[in-house]
Every structure is written in C-alpha cells, then in structure tokens.
Amino acid sequence: MRSHTPNVSPNLRKAAMRFIVCFGFVSLFADMTYEGAHSAIGPFLQDLGATAAQVGIVAGLGEMVAASLRLFSGRFADRTRAYWLITTVGYALNLLVVPTLALAGSWKAAALLVVVERTGKSLRGPARDVLISEATEVVGHGWGFAVHSAFDQLGAVLGPLLIALSVARTHSFGPAFWWLAAPAAGAFVALLVARAVRPNKGAEKRPRTPTAQRVPAVFWTYVAAAGVLACGFIDFPLLAYHFQKTRLTDSATIPLLYAGAMGVNGLTALVFGRLFDRHGIAVLVPGILISLLTLPLGFLFGYWGAVASVVCWAVGLGSQDATLRAGIAQVVSMNKRGSAFGTFNAVYGVAWFLGSVAMGLLYDRSLFALVAFGVLFQIASALMFLRLRRPLADARAAS
C-alpha cells in the first residue's frame, strides 16, 4: 500500500512542519524530564526495598491508570475541542511531579508519584496527538509522527544522561531527580512557542461536520492487535531491575543504556515513519520480530546479551512510535480522532499493565517462562498486523 499526502501549497507544508518541530521541542524537554526518571525507576524502587513483582506492578499500574484515563480524556477533548487547555494541564501535572521523586522515602511513596505522573500524561496524550495529527495530514502521517517521535527520543537520551551523571557523582538515585526540574521549565516555554506558530489557530472553534461520526470497524481489530503487542512487550524498569540484581551492569550504566536506547528509538522511528507512508502498517512486523529478541537476549545471556537486548527493545519501540498513531490518523476522521487515540491508548496501557504484572511474577519463578510469554504474544501480534494490511487500506480509501 502506497500512502500519499494531499496537494497543498509549499507555505502550508512549511507551516505544518514548523509546528511539528516546535511541538517536538516540547516533547524533547518533557521527555528529558519523565524519561530521565523512567530510566532510574526500577533500580530506585529496588533501593527503596521493592521486589521484582512490585516493580512490575508499579510500572504496569502507572501505564494502566494513564491508559484508562485517556479513554475519558480523549472523549472530553472531542466534545470540548479544548485541545490546548487539556494539553497544557497534562504537561503541568507530570512535569511538576517528577522532581518530587527526590523526596520519596519509601517505594510506596515513589510508586504513588509514578502513578500521578502517568495520570498527567494520560490527560494530555489524546489532545496532543489530535493537534499533531492535523499537521501530519499535510506532511504525511508516518513522517510527521516520526519527526515528533525523534524529538521525543532525543529528550529521552539527554534525560537519562543527566541521571547517569548525577548517579555517578552521588552513587544514589534519589537526588538525581532534582536535576530534572530544568527541562521541565523548558517544556513550558516550548509549549507557548508551539501554540504561537500553529498553522490552524481556529481549529478548536471549527463546527462539527455531520459525517464520519463513527470509527471504522477495522479500528477495533487494530486496537486488539496493539493490545496483544503491548502485553508481550517488556517494560524497561523490569529489564533494568534484572541488570541491577544480577550485576550485569553497575548502577550508573543503566541510565546510559536507556539513553542509548532512546537514541536508537528516535533514528528507528524516522526510518519506519518513511516506510509507513510508502507501505502501510505491514512495516511494523519487522519491528516486532526484532523487539521480541529483547527477552532471550536480556534475561538468558550475559553483558553483551544485555546490551543487544536494549538495542532490540529500542528498535521495537521506535517502530511502534512511528506507525501505531499514524495508522489511526489515516483511517479515523478528525471528529472522532481524540476518542480513537484515547481508546487505543487505554487498551494498550491496560494490556501493558497485565503483561508487566505477569512478567514480574514470572521473573521470580522462571526466566524461561517469562521469555516464552513475551515472545508468544509478540508473534501473535505480528500475525494480526499482517492480516490488517488490506482492511486498513480499504478503510483509508473509503474515508
């Protein structure tokens, strides 16, 4: 399937890309904040006394809460068209909470803050994706979301580097979270700039169109396939927990591995974004096949296996970042896109939670069972996405 973008003026195309880049800087600074924190959550919780199962539950619970709330925040965004207000409030909540992790005196307090941070992300996620998707209509959904994701991952490289520098100096994870207050402030400044340069300043006030009020039937199969993928996709905190527990790496190296993964993620997203605009959702399948190698490499081999597992994890995540949101934007109209993004993220997050809990519990019993669980779910999702190629093409042609 070959995708295409509408014939638009060069000025509009430049304006749309300028907006995507400006919003990319918002995500760059934001990701410096919460991805920097994410790189250290697993070892930080371990230092505070959490078990592997508790780390898996905390990581998965944060994603489940975030995902479940997106179902409602997406619908709320569609009804109110208050995309910018919802986006701003969501960024404010999760960016203010992350530095507070430095004050957590127990793993339960840290877990609560992790859940609150994920709540902020859930509020702004669907509204933000709608704003970006309108600009990607002009430049290509795959490429537009890939460019935005690349900025995401650049921030996700720099944030863990800040954490690694702090941990190397203090030999403690807690104080490192204070360093993340600076990029949090940068995200707010970038958000103001993005709003000033947006190409469709009256978008929130546009009248509703009576057509295309329902999402296509294929959307629900698409969401189910993404849920199966999420269930088998390992969360980095559990992977980092294993590295720390088995002494495969020292504490300061774990954020560096995560930073490297985010760099690979960003580059991979750009490649898969271009491929998506040419060939459709089938390009996700190679990304899934690479990502499933994370499990045997990370849990059954030594140091170099661990390094390779992080690379495979990053490639898989980058392929998802470039394609999953773009696939929704291709087949769902603007009128229902907030609800569609919210529903998609809700199912994805709940499935991620269930998979994280299962793998956390399996970790304490059998690493082979953990690996088999994740691999089987990812293979199943790859087969589902392959079968969706034709239905998605038909839905896009009909929209």
FIMAR-455430 format. One record per residue (C-alpha): x, y, z; residue in one letter. Coordinates in pm, whole numbers, padded with zeros to 5 digits, always signed. Layout:
residues N
XYZa...
end
This chain:
residues 399
+00000+00000+00000m+00142+00336-00100r+00029+00629+00109s+00009+00986-00011h-00043+01335+00119t-00286+01588-00025p-00174+01851-00274n-00102+02157-00061v+00089+02478-00103s+00456+02485-00006p+00383+02755+00252n+00123+02539+00427l+00358+02243+00422r+00635+02454+00577k+00395+02591+00841a+00280+02242+00932a+00636+02113+00960m+00737+02417+01167r+00455+02339+01409f+00557+01973+01432i+00917+02074+01504v+00809+02326+01771c+00591+02063+01935f+00886+01831+01903g+01084+02063+02130f+00800+02047+02383v+00833+01671+02385s+01212+01690+02387l+01216+01882+02715f+00926+01684+02858a+01096+01356+02776d+01417+01477+02933m+01210+01506+03249t+01000+01192+03269y+01212+00957+03059e+01512+01056+03269g+01308+00948+03567a+01186+00633+03390h+01544+00519+03330s+01606+00504+03705a+01269+00395+03844i+01349+00021+03852g+01679+00047+04044p+01538+00335+04254f+01246+00120+04368l+01483-00167+04439q+01697+00060+04658d+01379+00154+04846l+01302-00215+04912g+01066-00316+04630a+01067-00670+04491t+01068-00762+04120a+00693-00832+04131a+00631-00494+04295q+00843-00317+04030v+00642-00488+03758g+00314-00392+03926i+00419-00029+03975v+00539+00009+03616a+00231-00161+03476g-00012+00016+03710l+00118+00355+03604g+00061+00266+03240e-00283+00119+03311m-00403+00427+03502v-00266+00653+03230a-00425+00447+02958a-00764+00414+03127s-00791+00788+03180l-00704+00852+02816r-01030+00685+02721l-01215+00966+02900f-00974+01249+02825s-00994+01168+02454g-01372+01184+02455r-01362+01502+02661f-01125+01660+02409a-01357+01570+02119d-01658+01717+02297r-01499+02040+02419t-01235+02098+02148r-01022+02237+02434a-00716+02064+02297y-00465+02324+02409w-00604+02364+02761l-00608+01988+02820i-00258+01951+02677t-00119+02230+02896t-00275+02094+03217v-00146+01745+03141g+00209+01864+03086y+00196+02077+03402a+00096+01781+03618l+00351+01526+03508n+00637+01772+03472l+00592+01909+03825l+00565+01566+03984v+00887+01410+03852v+01139+01623+04051p+00935+01546+04365t+01053+01184+04342l+01371+01304+04512a+01165+01340+04832l+01021+00987+04827a+01124+00799+05140g+00967+00463+05056s+00891+00261+04746w+00517+00313+04809k+00555+00692+04805a+00763+00669+04488a+00504+00440+04332a+00229+00692+04405l+00427+00968+04234l+00489+00743+03933v+00114+00687+03900v+00043+01061+03932v+00300+01137+03661e+00138+00881+03431r-00201+01044+03506t-00072+01375+03372g+00046+01203+03056k-00294+01043+03010s-00470+01378+03028l-00270+01544+02753r-00195+01244+02530g-00509+01226+02309p-00546+01605+02281a-00180+01646+02189r-00199+01369+01931d-00502+01533+01768v-00313+01862+01739l-00014+01689+01583i-00225+01467+01356s-00385+01772+01196e-00040+01891+01089a+00061+01543+00971t-00234+01549+00729e-00018+01788+00527v+00328+01627+00550v+00235+01258+00580g+00116+01082+00894h+00409+00843+00918g+00675+01109+00861w+00507+01371+01082g+00469+01139+01379f+00820+01003+01320a+00973+01352+01333v+00785+01424+01654h+00897+01091+01796s+01259+01168+01704a+01247+01481+01921f+01084+01268+02193d+01373+01029+02186q+01640+01297+02177l+01497+01422+02504g+01485+01064+02625a+01859+01040+02553v+01951+01362+02732l+01735+01297+03040g+01895+00964+03132p+02238+01118+03070l+02156+01379+03336l+02053+01098+03571i+02366+00897+03492a+02588+01199+03564l+02418+01257+03896s+02430+00890+03999v+02798+00871+03906a+02869+01167+04136r+02644+01081+04432t+02608+00699+04396h+02239+00746+04473s+01929+00764+04255f+01712+00991+04475g+01897+01326+04441p+01921+01280+04064a+01552+01364+04022f+01614+01726+04126w+01817+01777+03809w+01504+01721+03601l+01337+02045+03711a+01530+02248+03447a+01399+02066+03138p+01050+02075+03294a+01060+02455+03274a+01190+02435+02916g+00888+02230+02812a+00651+02508+02920f+00840+02768+02719v+00841+02545+02411a+00467+02481+02451l+00398+02856+02436l+00604+02884+02117v+00426+02589+01956a+00089+02744+02025r+00202+03074+01873a+00312+02916+01544v+00029+02663+01496r-00099+02674+01136p-00470+02627+01224n-00534+02871+01506k-00910+02838+01479g-00916+02460+01486a-01079+02439+01829e-01373+02650+01708k-01445+02467+01385r-01804+02346+01351p-01864+01978+01375r-01927+01803+01047t-02221+01560+01035p-02023+01290+00852t-01773+01033+00969a-01903+01025+01325q-01812+00659+01373r-01475+00495+01365v-01437+00220+01102p-01486-00139+01215a-01123-00224+01139v-01017+00018+01413f-01126-00229+01683w-00922-00514+01535t-00630-00274+01510y-00665-00186+01878v-00684-00554+01972a-00362-00627+01781a-00188-00338+01957a-00310-00473+02292g-00162-00816+02223v+00166-00647+02127l+00168-00440+02448a+00103-00746+02663c+00420-00913+02536g+00643-00604+02526f+00879-00592+02825i+00888-00273+03031d+01235-00123+03076f+01215-00096+03460p+01190-00476+03488l+01475-00521+03241l+01685-00270+03438a+01589-00443+03763y+01734-00766+03623h+02055-00592+03518f+02092-00444+03867q+02007-00761+04055k+02239-00986+03855t+02517-00723+03847r+02530-00736+03468l+02599-00362+03481t+02672-00111+03753d+02410+00142+03866s+02544+00435+03663a+02547+00231+03340t+02175+00156+03345i+02066+00517+03262p+02336+00523+02993l+02191+00209+02834l+01849+00370+02843y+01986+00689+02686a+02143+00486+02407g+01815+00303+02358a+01629+00630+02317m+01878+00741+02053g+01823+00418+01860v+01450+00463+01913n+01450+00809+01752g+01652+00702+01447l+01439+00390+01405t+01120+00596+01421a+01238+00816+01131l+01309+00511+00916v+00982+00337+00999f+00787+00662+00952g+00906+00696+00593r+00841+00327+00528l+00492+00354+00677f+00392+00634+00436d+00500+00410+00148r+00393+00063+00256h+00145+00093+00544g+00117-00098+00869i+00299-00408+00740a+00630-00232+00814v+00557-00274+01186l+00604-00651+01160v+00987-00645+01122p+01000-00411+01421g+00804-00663+01629i+01028-00950+01523l+01334-00754+01631i+01180-00644+01961s+01091-00998+02070l+01465-01077+02071l+01489-00845+02372t+01358-01116+02601l+01600-01404+02539p+01898-01171+02497l+01825-00968+02811g+01727-01246+03051f+01921-01552+02932l+02263-01415+02831f+02540-01207+02983g+02657-00848+02949y+02668-00828+02570w+02333-01000+02553g+02200-00730+02782a+02339-00456+02557v+02193-00621+02246a+01858-00663+02422s+01836-00289+02489v+01906-00218+02121v+01633-00461+02011c+01393-00311+02265w+01463+00036+02126a+01409-00070+01765v+01076-00228+01856g+00963+00079+02047l+01072+00311+01764g+00873+00111+01509s+00566+00141+01730q+00612+00514+01784d+00623+00582+01410a+00338+00358+01299t+00069+00297+01559l-00059+00656+01593r-00013+00716+01221a-00231+00415+01140g-00515+00561+01347i-00479+00906+01190a-00509+00753+00843q-00848+00589+00896v-01025+00795+01167v-01175+01138+01095s-01079+01448+01296m-01422+01446+01462n-01351+01118+01637k-00973+01120+01650r-00944+01225+02014g-01173+00941+02121s-00987+00699+01892a-00646+00791+02033f-00787+00769+02385g-00943+00427+02326t-00630+00296+02159f-00407+00412+02444n-00648+00277+02705a-00642-00073+02561v-00267-00056+02501y-00196+00059+02856g-00421-00196+03026v-00262-00472+02819a+00083-00337+02910w-00016-00349+03278f-00136-00707+03258l+00177-00811+03069g+00405-00627+03313s+00241-00790+03614v+00259-01134+03453a+00625-01094+03363m+00708-00953+03705g+00552-01257+03869l+00717-01496+03624l+01056-01336+03691y+01058-01474+04046d+00968-01823+03921r+01116-01893+03579s+01306-01671+03338l+01234-01919+03059f+00860-01887+03122a+00891-01506+03119l+01071-01516+02784v+00820-01760+02632a+00527-01547+02749f+00655-01230+02583g+00771-01397+02261v+00440-01577+02203l+00234-01260+02248f+00455-01059+02013q+00445-01326+01743i+00065-01331+01771a+00051-00952+01729s+00278-00964+01422a+00040-01209+01255l-00258-00989+01341m-00097-00678+01192f-00009-00866+00874l-00374-00958+00829r-00478-00596+00888l-00287-00459+00590r-00569-00496+00339r-00858-00392+00569p-00670-00076+00671l-00605+00012+00307a-00976-00033+00227d-01079+00178+00528a-00844+00458+00427r-00974+00454+00070a-01331+00480+00200a-01258+00768+00442s
end
